[in-house]
Amino acid sequence: MSWIPVVWSMIAAACLTLAFIHLSIWARERTRLAHLLFVILALAVAGMAALEILMMRSESIEEFGRAQRWLHVPAFVVVVSTVWFVRAFLGAGRLWLAYTVCALRLLSLIVNFSGGVNLNYREITGLRQIESWGGSITASDGIFNPWTRLGQLSLLLLAAYVVDASLAAWRRGGRDTRRRAATVGGSIVFFVLGTGIHYGLVLEAVVPPPYLIAPAFLVMVVAMGYELSSDVFRADRLEGQLRISDAHLLESEQRFGALADAAPVMIWMAGTDKLCTFFNKGWLAFTGRTADQELGSGWTEGVHPVDLDRCLRIYSNAFNARRDFTMEYRLRRHDGEYRWVLDSGAPRVETDGTFLGYIGSAFDVTDLKRGEERMRLAVEAAPSAMIMVNRDGHIILLNAQAETVFGYAREELLGRSIEVLIPESIRAGHPGHRYDYHLAPSARAMGAGRELHGRRKDGSEVPVEVGLNPIDTPEGMCVLASIIDITARLRIEAETALQRNELAHLSRVAMLGELSGSLAHELNQPLAAILSNAQAAQRILGRDAGNIDEILEILKDIVEDDRRAGEVIKRLRALFRKEESRYRPLEVNDVVLDVLKLLRSDLLNRDVAVRTELAAGLPQVEGDPVQLQQVLLNLIMNGCDAMDGAPGERRLTLRTAPSPRGEVEVSVADRGRGIPRADLQRIFDPFVSTKTEGMGLGLAVCRTIVTAHAGRLWAANNADRGASFYFILPAKGEGPDERPGADRLSG
């Protein structure tokens, strides 16, 4: 089965997916012309991939020529849409050059349908099957059409147009514009020129057919889509920041308004008969009435009719019980508006305990109540669980998400201590943590780098992330906690880690398959020695008088050979074993030596000399020995492969050394041909390989393993010859994954 049609189908699917995504973006905002042009471009590349599949699977000259002729239609669309995409996205480009490119491509399309088989061939003389890495594909032989130079000229002018537009955008733009110009312009120029040069070499018979262009244009489409998506994400992020700024500004205005409106405190006094005897200027200024109108029970005329009965009932009950009271009601202001006031009263008594009546104060809380309502609505609409706690640790506000996360009804939590949501194992120390937070309140994430858990109503624990924000209220400072249930995220992380381990295991199995011949030789040596010694012992024992010393010496050799074979099998079993990562303190030098023991026969068979420069006194690292051995195995085998066919000495150099920051650095240097500069970063991408038979997974798995160990892996060419691969691991105790256990839920 040929892989190429499958890969080309994937190219078409990828282009269609990108086209659908950006079509959705354009449909929501029609002013984004660049997205529409990108959609047209991606659809055209998908069409090119489909037509190339037809060409590769053609069984007759007519079928091949027809597919190649129609291939120039999406090619025309690609060129034209690229021209106007660059103009719309970068806002640059000479119009006369843009029209020239489009006109030349249109002329090429007309020639394509008017003469010869197509723009490429005047006559196709035959078809042949070419065996490639992806299987068998159809290629053509024939007489090239001289008009094909017209298509090449249009590509050359397209590259010139893109370079001119990119330089113009670079000169006048900031950092983001320059990045867009470099990414979009560079990718277009690189792949357009590469495609044109490749076709020219095919035309001049320097390289053999086929001439396939869909993969190159896919990479160009991906680069353009990446920049378009980056702009969308940046716009969304800026919009979010503006919303946050507006919310902060609104909150500040509300606090200022509440403080300003609450400033005029209204004071009143009443006698034992419940009739008011005094109102201060603040009260009178608020109501706009005279003292004579307010004294006695005249003040009740300003109370809202709906609130009057409740207000008088609270007032009378407090008088009868001689206790403090607080009530809210609507009081008519001097302008006729009813305003909410918070009225508090307390008994007046003589030093001898004689009851004199009441004294109280009231202030306007209308704006405060509206602010509280807005805040309540904002908290209720939040996508995460929100809980507000007062200074005493009692819950005074929560939203529906908090009910969902912890399994309580709202009424069950309001007024209760926040400790009810703290796991029992750490509940006792939580009040102390709250006290410490109130000493130095600040907006912060809680328990950074630690596992936090909350306690549900049923007693189970839920993993959470918590952000704390101090909120100033008339009752004092409160703490608003934003709580996110991360159960699903942890499950996804665990599944990702499992998949990473599966991939690493498969990579080890594949690697050991490559070493099977050498490993068999490594086992055959001690096994052959055991057999030979055992046969010798049999012959000695078969004699009438055996030499016991000689037999003991033979048995000693058998034991030693058995130990050698056992060590090989032990190392093989460790690499073949499929289990979860187990991190423990390691000596990096020991890992290096263990790998060299395993590869001893393979290195001898490949005539590779190994030089080790292992620094003494290195700090231990925290890691999985099997996974780190896998990294070294892969790097050493890659180094051996790099020296195949290379002239000169075949030598690998393995070094360990402390880094300037106290980490441990390991390097593997070969004497091969080196790595092309353009591939120094790409070789770590999945399915990218510089070897003809490589799958392109080895280095990607290595980087994943090193990253999981909080390290870094990179490659560099040596100054004289060959390449070196380096990786750095943090010393034990310096890694980021220190997770001492569950922390408290709120500060």
N, C-alpha and C positions, 0 to 999 in steps of 0.2 A: 504493500500500500504506500502511495506517495504522500509525504507529509506536506508538500508544497500547496496543493489545493486546500488542505485543512488550514494551513497558516494564512493563505490568502483570504479564505472565508472569515477567519478571525480578524484580519485587517479590515475587511468590509464591515463586519459586525461592530468593531471598535469605532470606525468612522460614523456608522449610523447612530451608535449610542451617543457619541459626542454631538452629532447633529441634533438629536432629539433634545438633549440637555440644553443646548444653547438656543434652540428654537423656543423652548419653554421660557427661557430668560427674555428673549426678544418679544415673545407674545405678551409678557407682563409689562414690558417697557419698550414701546415701539421706536423710541429715539435711539436705541442702541443698534445703529446700523452695522457696526462691526460684527455683532453676533449673527445677524442675518447673512452677511457675506460669508462668515465662517461656516454657517449651516450649508450654504450652497457649495462651498469648497469641500467640506467633509463628504457631502452626498456625491460629489463628482469623483473624489478619490475612491469611495466605495464602488462606484460604477466602473472605475478603472480596474480595481481589483477583480470584479466579476468578469470583465472582458478578458483580463489576463488569464483567469482560470479557464475560460473557453479556449483561448489560444493554446494553453499548455495541454489541454485535453483533446485538441483537434485531431481528427483522423483523416482529413483530406486537405488538399491545398486550398480549395475554395472556402472551406470552413475557416481555415486559419486566416486567409486573406480578408474575409468578411469581418471576423472578430477584430483583426488589427485595424481595419479601416474605421470601424465604429469606435475603436479605442480613442481616436483623435477627437471625438465629440466631448467626452468628459475631460480630455486633456486641454481642450480649448476653454472649457468652463473653469478648470483649475487655474490656468494662467490668468484669465480675465478677473476671476474673483480674488485671486491673490493680489493683483495690481490694486484693485479698489479696496480690498481689506487693509493693505498697508497704508493707503491714503487715509482711510477712515480711522484706523487704530492709532497710527503715529501722527496723523495730521500733517504729513509732509509728503513730498514727492512732486517732481516736475510733471505738469499735465501733458505737455507735448510728448514727453517720453512715455507716459502712461498710454496715450492714444496710439503712439507708434507701436508699442508692444501688442496692444489689442488688435490693431490693424494687421500686423504681420501674422499674428496667430489666426486671424480670420482668413487671411489669404492662404495660409497653410491648410486650413480646413477645406477651403474651396478647391484647392489643388488635390487634396486627398480624395475628394469625391468626383473629380473630373478627369483624371488621367492615371493610367497604370492601374496596378492592383490597389495601391494605396499610397500614402505619402512616403512610406518607407521603401517599398519595392516597386520597381517597374514591372518585374516579373518574378514570381516565386517558382523556382525550378524543382523543388523537392522538400520533403519533410524528413526529419530524423529525430530519433529519441536520444536524449541526453540523460545520463545517470548523474544525479547530483546528490548532495547530502540528504535531500528530502525525498529522493526516489526518482522515478523516470518522468521526464517532461518532454513535450514536443517543441522542437526548434525548427527554423526554416533556413533554407538556402535559396539564394536567388540574386537577381540583378538589382542593386540599390537604385532608388529613384534620386536623381540629382536634386530634385526640388526639396528633398529632405533637409538640405542645408538651410532652407527657409525656416523650418521649425527650430533648428539649432540656433539660428540667429535670434529668433524671438526669445528663446531661453536666455541667451547671452544678454540681450537688452533688458529682460526681466531682472536678471541679477544686477545689472547696472542701475536700474531704476530703484531696486530695493536698497542697494548700497547708498545711493544718493539720498533716499528718504531717511534711512537710518542715521546717516551722518548729520543730516539737517536736524533731526529730532534730538540727537545726542548733543549737538552744539547749543541748542536753545533750552533744553529740558533740565529738570532736576534729577535726583537719584533714581526715582521710580521710572521716569521717562527714559533715562539712559539704560536702565535694566531692560525695559521693554524693547528698546531699539536693538540692544545687543542680542537678546534672546530670540525675538521674532525675526529681525533682519538677518542675524547670523545664521539661524537655522534654515531660513529660506535660501539664502545665498549658498550655503554649504551644500544643501541637498540638490538645489537646482543645478549648480555648477557640476556637482558630482554626477548627477544624472546625464547632463549634457556631455561631459567628458567621457563617461562610460559609453554612451551611444556613439560618440565620435570614434572611440577606439574600436567598437564593433564594426562601424562603417568602414574603417581603414583596415579591417581584418587583423588588428593588433591583438585583440582578445576575441574569443569565440562567442557566438550567441549563446543563450537568449539574452534579450534586452528587456528587463523587467523593472518597472519604476514604482509600483504601488508601495513597497516597503519604505522607500525613501520619502515619499510624500506622506506616508502615515506618521513618520517621526516629525516631519514639518508640521502636520496638523496637530499632533500632540503638543508640540512646543507653543503653537499659537493658541490652542485651547487652554493650556496652562496659564498663559499670561492673561487671557480673557477672564478665566475663573479667578485668578488672583485679584484682578480689578474688582470683580463682584464681591469677593470676600472682604477686600479692603473697604469697599463702600459700605457693606453691612456693618463692619467693625466700627467705622467712623460714625455711622448712624446710631449704633448702640452707645458709643461714647457720648454723643450729643444728647441722647435720651437720658443717660445717667447725669450729665451736667445739668440738664433742664430739671431733673428730679431734685438734685441737690439745691438748685436755685429756688425751686418752688418750696422746698422744705425750709430754707432759710427765711424766705418771705413770710411763710406761715408762722414761724417762731417769732419773728419780729412783730408781725401783726398781732399775735396773741399777747405778747408782752406789752405792746402799746395800748391795746384795748383794755387790759386788766389793770393798768396803772391806777386809775381813779377808784380807790377803795371806798365803799359805801358803808357807813357805820350807823347803827340804830340801837336804841335802848327801849325796854318795855318794863312796866311796873308789874306788881304781883297780880293785877287784874287783867294781864295779858294785853293791855292797851299800850301802844307805843308812846313814849314821852320825849324822844329825841331822834332827830335825823341830821347827819352832818351835811356839809356843803356838797360833798361828792354825791350823796344820794339825791339831794335836791337838784343839783346840776344835771344829773342823769335823767330824772323824771320830768324836770322842767316845771315842777309844782312848788307851791309855797309850803312852809312848815305847817301852817294851820290846816292846809288841805291834807297833809300826810299824817299828822298826829292822830292818836287814838287808833281807829281802824280804817282811817282814810287811805292808808297805803294799799289796802286790798283792792281799791278801785283800779289800780294799775296792773293787777295780776290778771293774766289771761284767763278768761272764763273756764276754759277746759282744765286749767291747773289749779283753780282756786280751792275747790273742795279738798283735794289731796294736800295742798299746801297748809290749809287751816287745820286739817287733821293731824299732820305731823307736828305742827306748832303746838297745838293743844295737848297732844299726848306727851310731848317733851316737857311742857310746863307741869303737867300733873305728876310726872315721874321725877321732875327736877334733874334731868339728864341733858347732856350735850346732844345737839342734833345738827344734821346737815341735809339740805334739800335743794333741789333744782326746780326752777319754775321760770315761766316767761313773764318778764316785767316790761310794761310799756315805757319806751323812751320818750324824751321830749319831742321827738319828731313823729311820734305815733307808731314807730316800729316796735314790735315785741322782741325783746332780747332775752336770751337765756342767762340767768344769773345763778351763781352758786352761793347759797346763803348758809352760813354756819352760826350757831348760837350756843351760848354757855350760861349757866346760872350765875347770878351775882349774889354774893353772900357777904354779910358782915363778918368781922373777925370772931364774933361769938356764934356764928352759924346762922344768923337771921337771914332768911330769904328775901332779897330785894327785887327780884325780877330777873330779866335777861339782858345780855348785851351780845350783839352779833355784828358780823361784817358780811358784806356781799360784794361780789365783783362779776363783771361781764365775762361769761364763758362761751358766748355764742361762736366766736371764731375757733375757740379751742375744740368745741364739740364738732364743728364742721371738719376741722383738721383731723380729729380722732376718727371721724367717719371715713374721711379719705384714706387715712392710714389703714383703717380696718379693711377697706375695700382693696387697697393695694396688697396688704398682707394676704387677704383671701384669694386674690387672683394670682399670687406667686406660684410658679410651677413646683417649687420645693416646699418642704415643711417649714413653717415659720412659727416660732414660739417666743413670746416676750415674757421676761421674768423680772420682777421688781427686786429691790435691794435685799429683801428678806428671803429671796429665793422662791417666791410663790408665782405661779403661772397666772398672768393676767390677760393674755391674748394668745390665740392660736388659730390656725386655719384648717381647712378641710384636709389638706395634704398631711398635716400632723396627725389627724385622726387616722388616716389610712396607714401611715408608717408605723404608728405605735398601737393601733387597735383599740384606742379609747374613744368614747364619745366625748364631744367637746365639754359637756357639763361635768363629766367625770374628772377632767383635768383642771378646769378653771378654779383657782384658789388653792390648789394643792401644791406641795413642794416639788421643785424640779427633780429632787432626788428620786422620785418615784420612777423616773425614766432612766436612772443610772443603774448599771449592772451591780448586783449585790456585792461582788468581789471588791469594788472600789468605792462603794457608796459612802463609807464612813469618812473618807478623806475629802469628799467633794465640797462640803461647806468651807473648808480651809482654802480650797482653790478659788471658790467664789469670792471669798474675802480678799485674796491676793489680787484678783482681777479688778475689783473695785478700787484698790489702792492705786492702780495704774491702768485705767481703762483705755482701750484703743481698739480700732477695727482691725481684726486679724483672723487668720485661719487658726483653728485650734488643733494642737497636737500634730504639727507638721512632721511627716515621716513616721507617724505611729498609726496603729490600727485603733480606730475609735468604734465603740459599740454603744447602742442604746438598748434599753430593756422594753420589750413589748408587754402588753397587758397579760398575755398568756405565759409570761416568764421567759420566753425565748429572747435571744439577742439578735440585733440587726446591725450589720456594719454600716457606718455612716461617715460622711464628711461634714464638718461643722464650721461655719463662719460666725464670728461674734461682732456685734456692733453696739456700742453704748448709745443710748437714747436719753436725752434730757427731757423730763416731764415735770409738771407741777408737783407731783408726789416724790420727786427725786430721780436719780439716775436709774434707768432700767437697761436691761440687756436684751437685744433682739438677736436670736439665734436662727440662722438659716441652716437647715439640716437636709442633707441629700442622702437618700438610701442608695448605696453603691453595691447592693447585692448582685444586680445584673452585670455591672461592670466587672466585679471580681470574678464572676463566672466566666465572662468573656476572656478576661486575662488568663484564667486557669486553662481555658480551652486553647488559647493562643500558645501558652507555654507547652501544653501537651502536643500541639501540632509541631512546635519548634523541636521538641525532643524526638518526635516521630521522624521528622526530616533529618535530624542529626543522626539518628540510628540508621536510617536508610542510606545515608551518605557513608557511614562507617562500613556497612555491609558491602556497598559497592566498592569501596576502597580496598577492603580486605579481599574481595574477589580479584582485584588487580594484583594483589600480593600473593595469591594462592600458590603459585609455582614456587616462589622463594620460601614461603612458610612451609610448604611440603618438604623442601630441601632441608630447612632448619630442623624439622622433626625427623627426617630420615637419618640424619647423621647420628644422633644419640640412639635411635632405635636400631640402626645397623650395628652400632658398637655393642649394644646390649645383647643382640642376637649372637654376635661373634664371641663375646665373652662367655655367654651361656653355653654355646657349643664347645668352647675350650674347656669349661668346667666339666661338662659331660664326659669329654674324652679323658680328662684327668681322673675323674671318679670311676671311669670304666677300667682303669688299670687296677692291678692288685693292690698297689700301695700308692695312694694319692699323697701329694705334697700339700699339707694343710695350709702352709703359709702362702703357697701359690694360689690356692683356692680362695683364701681370704682376700688376697690382693685383687683377684678377678671379681669377687663380690663387691669390693669397694668401688671398682670401676663401674660395675653395673649400677650401683646406687647413685654414683655421680652422674652417669648418663641419664638415668631415670629422672634425677632432679633437673637436669637441663631440659629434657622433654617436658617435664611438668611445668617449668617456668614459661616455656613457649605457649603451652596450652592455657595456662593461667592468664597470660596476657591476652590471648585470643578471646577467651571467655569474657574477660572484662570489656573488650571492645564490642563483642557481639551482644552482650547483655542489654536488654531493653527494660529500662526502669527510669524512675523520676530522677532529676538532678539531685545529687547529694554533695553539698558544699562542706568542705572541711579544710583546716589549715594544711598547706602544701609547701614543699620545697620545690621551686621551679627547676632547679638543677636535676633533682631526682626524676621529674617528669621527662626532661630532655634525655637523660641516660636510659630510661625505660623505653622510650620510643626508638632510640638508636639500637638497643638490643633487639627489638622486634624487627627492625629493618636491616639487620646486619647482612643477611644472605642476599637480600634484594640489592643492597648497595654494592656488594661484591660482584654479583652477576652483571650489574650495569657499569662496572668499572668506575665507580664514583668514590673518590676519597673524601673523608669527612674530617674537618678540623674543628675542634671545640675550644671555645674561649669562655669558660664558665667562671663568673666572678664569685669569689668566696664571701661568706658573711651576708648574703642577701636576706632581706626580711621575708618572712613567709607571706603567702597570698591565700586568700579564701576562695576555693574553687572546687569544681568537679574534676577529679583527675582524668576520668575517661574522656570527657569533652575536651579538656586541654590537650590530652594526647592526640585526639582526633585533629585538632587544629595543627599541631606540629607534624603529624603524619601527612596531612594534606599539603602543607607548605614544603616539606622535604620532597615528597613525590613530585610536586609541581616543579621544584628546582631541578630534579633529575630529568624530568621531561624537557625542561627548557634547554638542557645541555645536550640533548640528543641531536646529533648532526652538527653541533657547533665545534669549530676547530679549537685546538689547544687543550689545556688541562681541564679535566672534569673533577671539580672540587666544590664541595659545599662547606660553608663556614657557619657554625652555630654559635651565637654569642648570647650571654646573659649579663646584664649590668644594671646597676641602680640608675634611675632617671634623676634629673635635677630636682624634681618635686618629691623624691622619696618613693617613687613607684618602682616596679620591676619591669625592665625592658628585655624582650627576647627578639632576636633577629635571625633570619635564615637567608644567607647570601649565596647565589649561584654564579657560575661563570658562563652563562648562556648568552643568548643574543639580546637580552633586555626586553623591555616592554615599550611599545609605541607610546609617546607622550599622551596622545588622545585617549588611550585605553587605561591609563593609570587609575582612574576612578571607576570607569565602566566595568572593569574586570570583577568588581565586587557586586555588580548587579546580577540578579537571577537570570539564568539562561544566556549569559554573555561569556564566551570562551574564546581564547586565542588558539586552542588546539582543535584540529580537524575532527577528532572523535570525542571531544569533551561535551558534556551536557551543560556546563556553565553553572553548576550548583555548588561545587566544592568551596570556592572562595566566599560565596554568599552565605553558606552555612557557617564558615569560619568567622565571618564578621558578626553574624547573629550570636554565635557562642561567646565571642570576646565581648560584645556589647552587653550580653546578659551578665557577664562577669564585671560590669562597670569599667571595661577597658576600651581601648581603641586599636584598630588594625588598619595599616596602610602599606603602600608599596612605593618604592623609589628605585630609579636606575642607579647603578654604581657608577663612580666617576670613570673607571677604566673599561669595565666590561661586566655584563650580566645585570641582574636586578637583586634587590633585597626586599624582604617582607619583614615588617616590624609589628609587634604588638606590645602594648603596655597594660599591666594589671596593677590595681591598687594594692598596697601592702595591707596585711591583715589588720582589721579594725578601722580602715579608712574608707570602706565601701559605703554606698548610700543605702544599702538594704538592711539597716539595723532596725528591727521591728520589735521593741521590747514588750509589746502587748497592748491591751485595750486601755484607752485613756478615758477621761471624764467627758461628759456630754456637753457641759457648758461651763464657761469660765467663772 
